């Protein structure tokens, strides 16, 4: 049977499409030109947040210097331009996800708020005492805690699908946990802690066979994979702009229009109403019904610029390049004595989670920082994953399409220095 490394190395031999030049790509990201402690920055914390291309920075500056105004309310030119740019970005996101209608895209602060919105609207409507919500052992805290809160409020039960020693979902166990009391399935498309790609199409099919809706947490998938929500047939999909080379504080919830229309508002305030009297309020149509108050206008416009940029580069090119880089990284880091990779799924994206024998991950991260190498060390807001593998924390190096083999070599050399310091 082929090992994880065999599978990924074989896939990694794919050559990125002609025209993808990582050196040119890196020129688009000004932050990568800096030095840390006198050494070139090696940024390997992309699962936490990605860096921003110049076109995104320019879009933000242009809005604040040339077009800053509130939207949906003004009859003057600045407001009309801002409104158009804000809604154009929504349409770009619709195309990026292949949603059927821009009305199915709700702006939120990020994936976390998107999950909370569904929990507090759809969840409160449909989950009652004795009902069940099904998640997996791979989830980020953002896809655990909102459901725990809802279950506590409603007297419902949270069920968890186990994972195997590779960090892969046990699909047969998932199917067994689908019952007549299951009211919602909520699953990460990609694990932030391990990089595992879940078989989300099969998950949706299994759940829909029992008329159970599915929410997919796409925070870690959307930067790396081409996402088609209509092909997936998921009911909800959440993603965060700052992980997809856009600004912080902006994200989106995709929801099927029929579901969004049936759900009550999440928050009350301006712009989510059609009419207000002291006796009765008539709510706005979707998506405005869920977007109370002044939104992150600049964030949406900046995210739109990021989506334009990704479209120009090509998500297929990005996926191919990152797959090859991951294969190289697994080979380079996995062969270092004393380094143990955590999460060796046969299908995964650019996350290397590992421990170094006898050295706490925080110490590893601190020493690597002195070499200019930025990695994440901790539980990655996925404490149940850490418990499953019997470790308090891991070091996580997470890749983006602007990373290079030379940076992987620098990480490997840095880990050798870490080991030498503790020898």
C-alpha positions as CSV (number, residue, x, y, z in Angstrom):
1,X,0.0,0.0,0.0
2,X,1.4,3.4,-0.9
3,X,2.4,5.7,1.9
4,X,1.1,9.3,2.3
5,X,4.5,10.5,1.1
6,X,4.4,8.3,-2.0
7,X,0.9,9.5,-2.9
8,X,1.7,13.2,-2.4
9,X,5.1,12.9,-4.1
10,X,3.5,11.3,-7.1
11,X,0.9,14.0,-7.4
12,X,3.6,16.6,-6.8
13,X,5.4,15.7,-10.0
14,X,2.7,17.6,-11.8
15,X,4.2,20.7,-13.4
16,X,2.4,24.0,-12.8
17,X,0.9,25.4,-16.0
18,X,3.1,27.5,-18.2
19,X,3.3,31.1,-17.2
20,X,3.3,30.5,-13.4
21,X,6.5,32.0,-12.2
22,X,6.8,32.2,-8.4
23,X,9.5,34.8,-8.6
24,X,7.2,37.1,-10.4
25,X,4.3,36.2,-8.0
26,X,6.5,37.2,-5.1
27,X,7.1,40.6,-6.6
28,X,3.4,41.3,-6.1
29,X,3.6,40.9,-2.3
30,X,5.6,43.9,-0.8
31,X,5.8,42.4,2.7
32,X,7.9,39.5,1.5
33,X,10.8,41.8,0.6
34,X,11.5,42.7,4.3
35,X,14.1,41.2,6.6
36,X,13.5,39.9,10.2
37,X,16.5,39.9,12.5
38,X,18.6,40.7,9.4
39,X,17.4,37.7,7.5
40,X,15.0,37.4,4.7
41,X,11.4,36.8,5.9
42,X,10.2,33.3,5.3
43,X,6.5,33.5,5.9
44,X,4.9,30.1,6.6
45,X,1.9,31.0,8.7
46,X,-0.6,31.3,5.8
47,X,-3.3,29.1,7.5
48,X,-3.5,31.9,10.1
49,X,-3.6,34.7,7.6
50,X,-2.2,35.3,4.1
51,X,-0.2,38.2,2.9
52,X,-1.7,40.8,0.5
53,X,-0.8,41.6,-3.0
54,X,-0.1,45.2,-4.0
55,X,-3.4,45.4,-5.9
56,X,-5.4,44.8,-2.7
57,X,-3.4,47.4,-0.9
58,X,-4.0,49.8,-3.8
59,X,-7.7,49.1,-3.8
60,X,-7.9,50.0,-0.1
61,X,-5.9,53.2,-0.5
62,X,-8.0,54.2,-3.5
63,X,-11.3,53.7,-1.6
64,X,-10.2,55.8,1.4
65,X,-8.6,58.5,-0.7
66,X,-10.9,58.7,-3.7
67,X,-14.2,57.0,-3.0
68,X,-15.0,56.8,0.7
69,X,-18.7,57.1,1.5
70,X,-21.4,55.0,3.1
71,X,-23.4,52.7,0.9
72,X,-27.1,52.1,0.0
73,X,-28.1,55.4,1.6
74,X,-26.7,58.2,-0.5
75,X,-28.0,59.8,-3.7
76,X,-24.7,61.5,-4.4
77,X,-21.9,60.2,-6.6
78,X,-19.4,59.0,-4.0
79,X,-22.1,56.9,-2.3
80,X,-23.3,55.5,-5.6
81,X,-19.7,54.6,-6.6
82,X,-19.0,52.9,-3.2
83,X,-22.3,51.0,-3.4
84,X,-21.5,49.8,-6.9
85,X,-18.0,48.7,-5.9
86,X,-19.3,46.9,-2.8
87,X,-21.9,45.0,-4.8
88,X,-19.5,44.3,-7.6
89,X,-17.3,42.5,-5.0
90,X,-20.3,40.4,-4.0
91,X,-20.7,39.3,-7.6
92,X,-17.0,38.5,-7.9
93,X,-17.4,36.2,-4.8
94,X,-20.5,34.6,-6.3
95,X,-18.5,33.7,-9.4
96,X,-15.5,32.6,-7.3
97,X,-17.7,30.1,-5.5
98,X,-20.0,29.5,-8.5
99,X,-23.0,30.4,-6.4
100,X,-26.3,30.6,-8.4
101,X,-27.2,34.2,-7.4
102,X,-25.4,37.2,-5.7
103,X,-28.3,37.2,-3.2
104,X,-26.8,33.9,-1.8
105,X,-23.7,35.7,-0.6
106,X,-23.9,37.3,2.8
107,X,-21.1,39.5,4.0
108,X,-19.9,38.7,7.5
109,X,-16.6,39.4,9.4
110,X,-15.2,36.0,8.7
111,X,-15.9,32.3,8.8
112,X,-16.5,32.4,12.5
113,X,-19.3,34.9,12.2
114,X,-20.8,32.9,9.3
115,X,-21.0,29.8,11.4
116,X,-22.5,31.7,14.4
117,X,-25.1,33.3,12.0
118,X,-26.3,29.9,10.9
119,X,-26.3,28.5,14.5
120,X,-28.3,31.4,15.8
121,X,-30.8,31.6,12.9
122,X,-31.3,28.3,11.2
123,X,-30.1,26.3,14.2
124,X,-32.5,28.0,16.6
125,X,-35.4,27.4,14.2
126,X,-34.7,23.7,13.6
127,X,-32.9,22.2,16.6
128,X,-34.8,21.2,19.7
129,X,-34.5,19.1,22.8
130,X,-33.0,15.6,22.0
131,X,-31.9,16.6,18.5
132,X,-28.4,16.1,17.3
133,X,-25.8,18.2,15.4
134,X,-23.0,16.2,13.8
135,X,-19.4,17.5,13.4
136,X,-16.0,15.9,13.2
137,X,-12.9,15.5,15.4
138,X,-11.0,17.7,12.9
139,X,-12.9,20.9,13.6
140,X,-11.5,24.4,14.5
141,X,-13.0,25.7,17.7
142,X,-15.2,28.0,15.6
143,X,-17.0,25.0,14.3
144,X,-17.4,23.4,17.7
145,X,-18.2,26.2,20.3
146,X,-21.2,27.7,18.4
147,X,-22.9,24.3,18.2
148,X,-22.1,23.6,21.9
149,X,-23.8,26.8,22.8
150,X,-26.8,26.0,20.7
151,X,-27.0,22.4,22.1
152,X,-26.8,23.8,25.7
153,X,-29.6,26.3,25.0
154,X,-31.9,23.7,23.3
155,X,-31.1,20.6,25.2
156,X,-29.6,19.0,22.0
157,X,-26.6,16.7,21.6
158,X,-23.3,17.3,19.7
159,X,-22.1,14.2,18.0
160,X,-18.5,13.9,16.8
161,X,-17.2,11.7,13.9
162,X,-13.8,10.2,14.8
163,X,-10.6,10.4,12.7
164,X,-7.9,7.7,12.1
165,X,-4.2,7.8,12.8
166,X,-3.5,9.6,9.5
167,X,-5.9,12.4,10.5
168,X,-8.6,11.3,8.0
169,X,-12.3,11.3,8.6
170,X,-13.7,7.8,9.3
171,X,-16.5,8.0,6.7
172,X,-18.2,4.8,7.7
173,X,-18.5,6.1,11.3
174,X,-19.8,9.4,10.0
175,X,-22.6,7.5,8.2
176,X,-23.5,5.6,11.3
177,X,-23.8,8.8,13.3
178,X,-26.5,10.2,10.9
179,X,-29.8,9.5,12.6
180,X,-33.4,10.5,12.5
181,X,-32.5,13.1,15.2
182,X,-29.7,14.7,13.2
183,X,-30.7,18.3,12.3
184,X,-27.5,19.6,10.8
185,X,-24.0,18.5,9.7
186,X,-21.2,21.0,10.0
187,X,-17.8,20.0,8.7
188,X,-14.4,21.6,7.7
189,X,-13.7,21.3,4.0
190,X,-10.0,21.3,5.0
191,X,-8.5,21.0,8.5
192,X,-6.5,24.0,9.7
193,X,-4.4,21.9,12.0
194,X,-3.5,19.0,9.7
195,X,-4.4,20.1,6.1
196,X,-6.6,17.1,5.6
197,X,-9.1,17.5,2.8
198,X,-12.4,16.0,3.9
199,X,-14.5,14.0,1.3
200,X,-17.1,16.8,1.4
201,X,-19.0,15.7,-1.7
202,X,-19.7,12.3,-0.2
203,X,-20.6,13.9,3.2
204,X,-23.2,16.1,1.5
205,X,-24.6,13.1,-0.4
206,X,-24.9,11.0,2.7
207,X,-26.6,13.8,4.7
208,X,-28.9,14.8,1.9
209,X,-30.1,11.2,1.5
210,X,-31.6,11.8,4.9
211,X,-32.7,15.3,4.2
212,X,-30.1,16.8,6.5
213,X,-28.6,20.1,5.5
214,X,-24.8,20.6,5.5
215,X,-22.6,23.5,6.4
216,X,-19.0,23.5,5.1
217,X,-16.3,25.5,6.8
218,X,-14.2,26.6,3.8
219,X,-11.8,28.9,5.6
220,X,-8.8,26.7,4.8
221,X,-10.1,25.3,1.5
222,X,-10.9,28.4,-0.5
223,X,-7.3,29.8,-0.7
224,X,-6.0,26.5,-2.1
225,X,-8.8,24.7,-4.0
226,X,-11.3,25.6,-6.7
227,X,-14.6,25.7,-4.9
228,X,-17.9,25.1,-6.6
229,X,-20.8,25.3,-4.2
230,X,-23.3,24.1,-6.8
231,X,-21.3,21.0,-7.6
232,X,-20.8,20.3,-3.9
233,X,-24.5,20.9,-3.3
234,X,-23.8,22.1,0.2
235,X,-26.5,24.2,1.9
236,X,-24.1,26.7,3.6
237,X,-20.4,27.5,3.0
238,X,-18.3,30.0,5.0
239,X,-15.0,31.6,4.2
240,X,-12.7,34.4,5.4
241,X,-11.2,37.2,3.2
242,X,-8.0,37.5,5.1
243,X,-7.0,33.9,4.4
244,X,-7.7,34.5,0.7
245,X,-5.2,37.3,0.2
246,X,-7.8,40.0,1.1
247,X,-8.2,42.3,4.1
248,X,-9.1,41.3,7.6
249,X,-12.5,41.7,9.0
250,X,-14.4,40.5,5.9
251,X,-15.8,37.1,5.1
252,X,-18.9,35.6,3.6
253,X,-21.6,33.1,4.2
254,X,-23.0,31.3,1.1
255,X,-26.5,29.9,1.7
256,X,-29.0,28.5,-0.7
257,X,-31.6,31.2,-1.3
258,X,-34.5,29.2,-0.1
259,X,-32.8,28.6,3.2
260,X,-31.7,32.2,3.7
261,X,-35.2,33.4,2.9
262,X,-36.7,31.2,5.5
263,X,-34.2,32.2,8.3
264,X,-34.8,35.1,10.7
265,X,-32.4,38.0,10.8
266,X,-29.2,37.6,12.8
267,X,-29.0,41.2,14.0
268,X,-31.2,44.2,14.0
269,X,-30.4,47.7,12.8
270,X,-30.1,49.9,9.7
271,X,-30.1,48.5,6.1
272,X,-31.7,45.1,7.2
273,X,-35.2,46.6,7.1
274,X,-37.7,47.8,4.6
275,X,-40.0,49.6,7.0
276,X,-39.9,50.3,10.8
277,X,-42.7,51.6,13.0
278,X,-43.0,51.2,16.8
279,X,-45.7,48.6,16.1
280,X,-43.9,46.4,13.4
281,X,-40.7,46.1,11.4
282,X,-40.7,44.6,7.9
283,X,-37.3,43.0,7.1
284,X,-35.3,43.5,3.9
285,X,-34.8,40.9,1.3
286,X,-31.7,38.6,1.2
287,X,-28.8,39.2,1.6
288,X,-29.5,42.6,3.2
289,X,-31.6,41.0,5.8
290,X,-28.5,39.6,7.4
291,X,-26.3,42.7,7.0
292,X,-27.3,45.2,9.7
293,X,-25.4,48.5,10.0
294,X,-22.6,49.9,8.0
295,X,-20.6,47.0,6.6
296,X,-16.8,46.7,6.0
297,X,-17.1,48.5,2.7
298,X,-13.3,48.8,2.2
299,X,-12.8,45.2,3.2
300,X,-15.3,44.0,0.6
301,X,-13.7,46.1,-2.2
302,X,-10.2,44.9,-1.2
303,X,-11.4,41.3,-1.2
304,X,-12.9,41.9,-4.6
305,X,-9.4,43.0,-5.8
306,X,-7.9,39.8,-4.3
307,X,-10.4,37.6,-6.1
308,X,-9.6,39.4,-9.4
309,X,-5.9,38.7,-8.7
310,X,-6.5,35.0,-7.9
311,X,-8.6,34.6,-11.1
312,X,-5.8,36.1,-13.1
313,X,-3.3,33.7,-11.6
314,X,-5.7,30.8,-11.9
315,X,-6.8,28.6,-9.0
316,X,-5.8,25.5,-11.0
317,X,-2.2,26.9,-11.3
318,X,-2.2,27.7,-7.6
319,X,-3.4,24.2,-6.6
320,X,-0.9,22.5,-8.9
321,X,2.1,24.6,-7.6
322,X,1.2,24.2,-4.0
323,X,0.7,20.5,-4.3
324,X,4.2,20.1,-5.7
325,X,5.6,22.4,-3.0
326,X,3.9,20.3,-0.3
327,X,5.4,17.1,-1.7
328,X,8.8,18.7,-1.5
329,X,8.2,20.0,2.0
330,X,7.0,16.6,3.3
331,X,10.2,15.0,1.9
332,X,12.5,17.7,3.2
333,X,11.0,18.0,6.7
334,X,9.8,14.4,7.2
335,X,13.3,13.0,6.8
336,X,14.9,15.1,9.5
337,X,15.7,12.7,12.5
338,X,13.5,13.5,15.5
339,X,10.8,15.3,13.5
340,X,7.4,13.6,13.5
341,X,4.7,14.7,11.1
342,X,1.2,14.9,12.6
343,X,-1.5,14.3,10.1
344,X,-0.5,12.3,7.0
345,X,-3.8,12.2,5.2
346,X,-3.7,10.9,1.6
347,X,-5.6,14.0,0.5
348,X,-4.3,17.2,2.0
349,X,-3.4,20.8,1.3
350,X,-0.3,22.8,2.2
351,X,0.0,22.3,5.9
352,X,2.9,20.6,7.7
353,X,2.1,20.0,11.3
354,X,4.9,18.4,13.3
355,X,6.7,18.0,16.6
356,X,10.4,17.9,17.3
357,X,11.4,15.2,19.8
358,X,12.3,16.6,23.2
359,X,11.6,20.3,22.3
360,X,8.4,22.2,23.0
361,X,6.8,23.6,19.9
362,X,6.9,27.1,21.4
363,X,10.7,26.9,21.7
364,X,10.9,25.6,18.1
365,X,8.8,28.6,16.9
366,X,10.8,31.1,18.9
367,X,14.2,29.9,17.6
368,X,12.9,29.7,14.0
369,X,11.8,33.3,14.4
370,X,15.4,34.3,15.0
371,X,16.2,32.9,11.6
372,X,13.5,35.0,10.0
373,X,11.1,32.0,9.7
374,X,7.5,32.6,10.7
375,X,5.6,29.5,11.7
376,X,2.7,28.9,14.1
377,X,3.3,27.0,17.4
378,X,0.4,25.9,19.6
379,X,-2.9,24.0,19.4
380,X,-4.2,26.1,16.4
381,X,-7.6,26.5,17.9
382,X,-8.1,22.7,17.5
383,X,-7.4,21.3,20.9
384,X,-9.4,18.1,20.3
385,X,-7.1,17.4,17.3
386,X,-4.1,17.7,19.6
387,X,-5.7,15.5,22.2
388,X,-6.4,12.8,19.5
389,X,-2.7,12.6,18.7
390,X,-1.5,12.9,22.3
391,X,0.4,16.2,22.0
392,X,-0.2,19.5,23.7
393,X,0.7,21.5,20.5
394,X,2.5,21.2,17.2
395,X,4.6,23.4,15.0
396,X,2.6,24.3,11.9
397,X,4.2,25.5,8.6
398,X,1.5,26.4,6.2
399,X,2.1,27.2,2.5
400,X,0.8,29.6,0.0
401,X,1.6,29.9,-3.7
402,X,4.2,32.6,-3.1
403,X,6.4,30.2,-1.0
404,X,9.4,28.5,-2.6
405,X,11.5,25.4,-2.3
406,X,14.3,27.7,-1.0
407,X,12.1,28.7,1.9
408,X,11.4,25.0,2.7
409,X,15.2,24.5,2.6
410,X,15.5,27.4,5.1
411,X,12.9,25.8,7.4
412,X,14.8,22.5,7.3
413,X,18.1,24.2,8.1
414,X,16.4,26.1,10.9
415,X,15.1,22.9,12.4
416,X,18.6,21.5,12.3
417,X,19.8,24.5,14.3
418,X,17.0,24.1,16.8
419,X,18.0,20.5,17.3
420,X,21.7,21.5,17.7
421,X,20.8,24.1,20.4
422,X,19.1,21.4,22.5
423,X,21.6,18.6,21.8
